[in-house]
Amino acid sequence: MDKLIVVDWGTTSFRAWLVDAKGEVLDEIPAGTGMRDTPREEFPRYCAAQLARWRGGAEMPPVYMAGMVGAPQGWQTAPQPVLPVGPDDLAREVVAAEGLADAWIVPGCRVQKSDAEIDVMRGEEVQIFGALDLLKRDDALFCLPGTHSKWALVAARKLVHFTTSMTGEAFEAMLGHTILAKTAERAAPFDEDAFRKGLDQAASADGLLHQLFTARCRTLYGDMTPERTPSYLSGILIGAEVRAMRGLYPDAGEVILCGSDALRGPYGIALAAAGFAIVTMSAKAASLAGIGAVARNHRAEIRVA
């Protein structure tokens, strides 16, 4: 496999990379239309058109996709095997994407201990295993911030547990569909002081629902301004997430923070405040390494078959 196309196709975004056998990026498509804004019947055509410049020659690189593209509302449903799951398990569960030659969807995974204890993951699993390869680790606690933030525990290169928090989605909903939308300046730059005040507020004993309302009250009569409100709200929500996860992992001294540049900063502040030592990892680098490893294992299985 001389070249490989890696695709991260989610609800709101499409990103793709052409990589060589060593995993080096040769070219990339940094932005495209997410699944939400693409008719489902157009998924194969849209993907083929986006990748045409890389697949027009005599040798057509295979395509491996991860993320919500494998969800029931995505291109084609890929399985979510129950934990524990390792990278070899993902390779065995890869699904062919209908309508596009040599295109494959990487599976997700799930926690299911009972009808009341279920959690699901799509996309972060490849970041986890990619980060382990890059860091040469077999055991780790991960924080993977995003729309649906994940905390994941790996032991002996097996993903053994994870927990999802709707932190990013709650942030967007609060700023877009509540009273805070009347005053908060969503485009304002990150304000570290306001964020830290939000972290302090999240540590209070009056509960998350009241803490969220303080973003309104402190804007009216306190020390918040419309420009500072989004960072303050972010501090409350991320603070609540980190405090809850600290309770789940009270003995953990270190966490691998794997996310975008924009999120690693605020989460790094919150994690340090909670007493974690932090190892940072780019989500892009982790995804490329993880999907590349799954692809190599899958190609080996295809050759054997």
ZATIMI-186149 format. One record per residue (C-alpha): residue in one letter; x, y, z; residue number from 1. Coordinates in pm, whole numbers, plus 50000, padded with zeros to 5 digits. Each point is the difference from the previous one (the first is absolute). Example, Ala and Ser with C-alpha at 12.3 -4.5 7.8 and 13.67 -1.06 7.14 Angstrom:
// residues 2
[rec a [51230 49550 50780] 1] [rec s [50137 50344 49934] 2] 
// end
This chain:
// residues 305
[rec m [50000 50000 50000] 1] [rec d [50203 50293 49866] 2] [rec k [49734 50264 50068] 3] [rec l [49686 50023 50208] 4] [rec i [49712 50246 50020] 5] [rec v [49878 50072 50352] 6] [rec v [49658 50165 50040] 7] [rec d [49843 50147 50311] 8] [rec w [49638 50063 49901] 9] [rec g [49770 50122 50272] 10] [rec t [49667 50170 50042] 11] [rec t [50131 50349 49926] 12] [rec s [50336 49951 49826] 13] [rec f [50191 49801 49738] 14] [rec r [50379 49975 50017] 15] [rec a [50234 49774 49805] 16] [rec w [50373 49931 49974] 17] [rec l [50215 49820 49745] 18] [rec v [50281 49824 50186] 19] [rec d [50295 49787 49893] 20] [rec a [50111 49663 50135] 21] [rec k [50185 50171 50286] 22] [rec g [49691 50197 50102] 23] [rec e [50133 50331 49870] 24] [rec v [49732 50238 49869] 25] [rec l [50042 50066 49628] 26] [rec d [49688 50211 49950] 27] [rec e [49682 50087 50187] 28] [rec i [49645 50124 49966] 29] [rec p [49958 50208 50317] 30] [rec a [49630 50073 49968] 31] [rec g [49693 49864 49824] 32] [rec t [49628 49951 50047] 33] [rec g [49885 49800 50300] 34] [rec m [49746 49720 49982] 35] [rec r [49727 50220 50146] 36] [rec d [50011 50220 49689] 37] [rec t [50046 49720 49746] 38] [rec p [49704 49783 49888] 39] [rec r [50067 49642 50103] 40] [rec e [49962 49867 49647] 41] [rec e [50275 50242 49893] 42] [rec f [50264 49873 50244] 43] [rec p [50185 49775 49747] 44] [rec r [49992 50263 49724] 45] [rec y [50112 50281 50230] 46] [rec c [50284 49798 50147] 47] [rec a [50117 49886 49655] 48] [rec a [49997 50359 49872] 49] [rec q [50197 50128 50299] 50] [rec l [50264 49729 49964] 51] [rec a [50016 49994 49619] 52] [rec r [50332 50183 49976] 53] [rec w [50165 49723 50202] 54] [rec r [49830 49704 49831] 55] [rec g [50016 50095 49633] 56] [rec g [50323 49817 49912] 57] [rec a [50079 49639 49922] 58] [rec e [50048 49917 50367] 59] [rec m [49695 50086 50210] 60] [rec p [50082 50035 50372] 61] [rec p [49756 49830 50237] 62] [rec v [49775 50218 50212] 63] [rec y [49948 49945 50373] 64] [rec m [49738 50209 50180] 65] [rec a [49927 50049 50369] 66] [rec g [49750 50195 50204] 67] [rec m [49627 50054 49964] 68] [rec v [50020 49883 49638] 69] [rec g [49944 49653 50149] 70] [rec a [49698 50098 50213] 71] [rec p [49644 49894 49913] 72] [rec q [49939 50346 49852] 73] [rec g [50334 49986 49815] 74] [rec w [50107 49838 49675] 75] [rec q [49976 49646 50125] 76] [rec t [49972 49859 50348] 77] [rec a [50324 49858 50137] 78] [rec p [49991 49783 50312] 79] [rec q [50081 50115 50351] 80] [rec p [50145 49693 50174] 81] [rec v [49973 49982 50378] 82] [rec l [50312 50076 50206] 83] [rec p [50269 49889 50055] 84] [rec v [50119 50090 49649] 85] [rec g [50349 50018 49850] 86] [rec p [50131 50122 49665] 87] [rec d [49991 49650 49851] 88] [rec d [49630 49976 50088] 89] [rec l [49933 50319 49805] 90] [rec a [50177 49865 49692] 91] [rec r [49788 49685 50005] 92] [rec e [49675 50202 50011] 93] [rec v [50075 50241 49712] 94] [rec v [49702 50037 49762] 95] [rec a [50007 50061 49623] 96] [rec a [49835 50331 49905] 97] [rec e [49743 49936 49730] 98] [rec g [50028 50202 49681] 99] [rec l [50374 50078 50011] 100] [rec a [50273 49755 49902] 101] [rec d [50250 49894 50267] 102] [rec a [49847 50230 50262] 103] [rec w [49956 49882 50357] 104] [rec i [49841 50119 50323] 105] [rec v [50177 49939 50330] 106] [rec p [49773 49876 50280] 107] [rec g [49940 50175 50330] 108] [rec c [49951 49831 50335] 109] [rec r [49767 50004 50298] 110] [rec v [49968 49946 50372] 111] [rec q [49706 49777 50087] 112] [rec k [49993 49855 50348] 113] [rec s [49622 50019 50040] 114] [rec d [49698 50174 49851] 115] [rec a [50079 50293 50228] 116] [rec e [50375 50016 49931] 117] [rec i [50059 50055 49629] 118] [rec d [50238 50242 49827] 119] [rec v [50107 50027 49636] 120] [rec m [50303 50127 49809] 121] [rec r [50075 50069 49632] 122] [rec g [50329 50150 49890] 123] [rec e [50176 50045 50332] 124] [rec e [50100 49632 50013] 125] [rec v [50245 50047 49712] 126] [rec q [50140 50311 50170] 127] [rec i [50058 49800 50317] 128] [rec f [50189 49718 49831] 129] [rec g [50188 50243 49776] 130] [rec a [50110 50203 50302] 131] [rec l [50116 49684 50178] 132] [rec d [50215 49911 49698] 133] [rec l [50149 50348 49977] 134] [rec l [50071 50014 50373] 135] [rec k [50106 49633 50020] 136] [rec r [49755 49931 50282] 137] [rec d [49790 49696 50091] 138] [rec d [49803 50152 50290] 139] [rec a [49851 50347 50033] 140] [rec l [49712 50220 50107] 141] [rec f [49880 50223 49715] 142] [rec c [49802 50322 49983] 143] [rec l [49873 50065 49647] 144] [rec p [49808 50331 50001] 145] [rec g [49743 50088 49738] 146] [rec t [49629 50028 49935] 147] [rec h [49961 49678 50198] 148] [rec s [50308 49989 50220] 149] [rec k [50141 49656 50082] 150] [rec w [50204 49872 50291] 151] [rec a [50144 49658 49923] 152] [rec l [50205 49743 50190] 153] [rec v [50244 49769 49820] 154] [rec a [50173 49700 50159] 155] [rec a [50241 49768 49817] 156] [rec r [49907 50172 49668] 157] [rec k [49633 49920 50050] 158] [rec l [49737 50271 50038] 159] [rec v [49823 49882 50314] 160] [rec h [49768 50289 50092] 161] [rec f [49892 50347 49893] 162] [rec t [49754 50269 50102] 163] [rec t [49840 50265 49778] 164] [rec s [49908 50353 50111] 165] [rec m [49793 50228 49775] 166] [rec t [50222 50295 50091] 167] [rec g [50050 50156 49657] 168] [rec e [49642 49951 49893] 169] [rec a [49872 50148 50327] 170] [rec f [50226 50303 49947] 171] [rec e [49860 50057 49650] 172] [rec a [49642 49948 50116] 173] [rec m [50039 50241 50291] 174] [rec l [50147 50275 49783] 175] [rec g [49758 49944 49714] 176] [rec h [49667 49916 50158] 177] [rec t [49980 50141 50353] 178] [rec i [49982 50341 50166] 179] [rec l [50380 50022 49967] 180] [rec a [49959 50040 49624] 181] [rec k [49856 50348 50067] 182] [rec t [50322 50138 50143] 183] [rec a [50299 49772 49948] 184] [rec e [50247 50090 49724] 185] [rec r [50064 49662 49842] 186] [rec a [50285 50115 49776] 187] [rec a [50202 50149 50286] 188] [rec p [50353 49861 50052] 189] [rec f [50076 49764 50285] 190] [rec d [50030 50180 50334] 191] [rec e [50207 49795 50245] 192] [rec d [49900 50203 50305] 193] [rec a [49629 49955 49926] 194] [rec f [50058 49629 49932] 195] [rec r [50170 49955 50336] 196] [rec k [49711 50179 50170] 197] [rec g [49773 49744 49834] 198] [rec l [50215 49718 50136] 199] [rec d [49967 50148 50349] 200] [rec q [49624 50027 49956] 201] [rec a [49983 49634 49892] 202] [rec a [50157 49906 50334] 203] [rec s [49713 50155 50198] 204] [rec a [49742 49782 50172] 205] [rec d [49690 50153 49841] 206] [rec g [49980 49768 49699] 207] [rec l [50063 50032 49626] 208] [rec l [49658 50141 49912] 209] [rec h [50045 50295 50235] 210] [rec q [50363 50042 49898] 211] [rec l [49891 50042 49638] 212] [rec f [49755 50273 50099] 213] [rec t [50277 50195 50168] 214] [rec a [50128 50078 49649] 215] [rec r [49686 50210 49961] 216] [rec c [50009 50156 50346] 217] [rec r [50366 50094 49994] 218] [rec t [49952 50165 49661] 219] [rec l [49714 50212 50134] 220] [rec y [50147 50105 50335] 221] [rec g [50343 49845 50042] 222] [rec d [50341 49968 49841] 223] [rec m [49905 49841 49667] 224] [rec t [49961 50183 49670] 225] [rec p [49850 49862 49677] 226] [rec e [50353 49943 49871] 227] [rec r [50102 49802 50312] 228] [rec t [49682 49796 50035] 229] [rec p [50087 49719 49753] 230] [rec s [50332 49930 50174] 231] [rec y [49830 50009 50340] 232] [rec l [49731 49757 49879] 233] [rec s [50270 49776 49854] 234] [rec g [50174 49997 50338] 235] [rec i [49681 49889 50174] 236] [rec l [49929 49718 49756] 237] [rec i [50356 49872 49963] 238] [rec g [50046 50038 50375] 239] [rec a [49691 49786 50064] 240] [rec e [50127 49734 49759] 241] [rec v [50349 49985 50147] 242] [rec r [49872 49991 50359] 243] [rec a [49771 49707 49916] 244] [rec m [50280 49810 49827] 245] [rec r [50239 50070 50287] 246] [rec g [49742 49823 50215] 247] [rec l [50000 49700 49766] 248] [rec y [50380 49982 49987] 249] [rec p [50109 50126 50346] 250] [rec d [50341 49828 49988] 251] [rec a [50096 50107 49647] 252] [rec g [50306 50222 49997] 253] [rec e [50029 50056 49626] 254] [rec v [49763 50048 49708] 255] [rec i [50072 50009 49628] 256] [rec l [49820 50303 49859] 257] [rec c [49925 49929 49635] 258] [rec g [49810 50272 49814] 259] [rec s [50007 50302 49777] 260] [rec d [50227 50298 50063] 261] [rec a [49700 50210 50104] 262] [rec l [49884 49754 50266] 263] [rec r [50334 49885 50139] 264] [rec g [50060 50342 50155] 265] [rec p [49685 50028 50215] 266] [rec y [50000 49631 50088] 267] [rec g [50366 50019 50097] 268] [rec i [49919 50276 50249] 269] [rec a [49709 49802 50147] 270] [rec l [50195 49674 50022] 271] [rec a [50296 50166 50170] 272] [rec a [49767 50169 50248] 273] [rec a [49855 49656 50082] 274] [rec g [50347 49862 50074] 275] [rec f [50067 49802 49683] 276] [rec a [50337 49982 49831] 277] [rec i [49936 50052 49627] 278] [rec v [50145 49846 49686] 279] [rec t [49868 50180 49691] 280] [rec m [49931 49843 49662] 281] [rec s [49863 50145 49676] 282] [rec a [49667 49843 49902] 283] [rec k [50104 50015 49635] 284] [rec a [50329 49817 50058] 285] [rec a [49826 49739 50216] 286] [rec s [49725 49942 49742] 287] [rec l [50247 49959 49714] 288] [rec a [50211 49754 50200] 289] [rec g [49697 49804 50123] 290] [rec i [49819 49970 49668] 291] [rec g [50328 49919 49828] 292] [rec a [50061 49712 50240] 293] [rec v [49647 49865 49949] 294] [rec a [50042 50028 49622] 295] [rec r [50331 49809 50001] 296] [rec n [49853 49722 50213] 297] [rec h [49691 49983 49780] 298] [rec r [50205 49986 49678] 299] [rec a [50199 49713 50149] 300] [rec e [49677 49813 50075] 301] [rec i [49877 50061 49644] 302] [rec r [50323 49857 49855] 303] [rec v [49976 49692 50222] 304] [rec a [49634 49946 49903] 305] 
// end
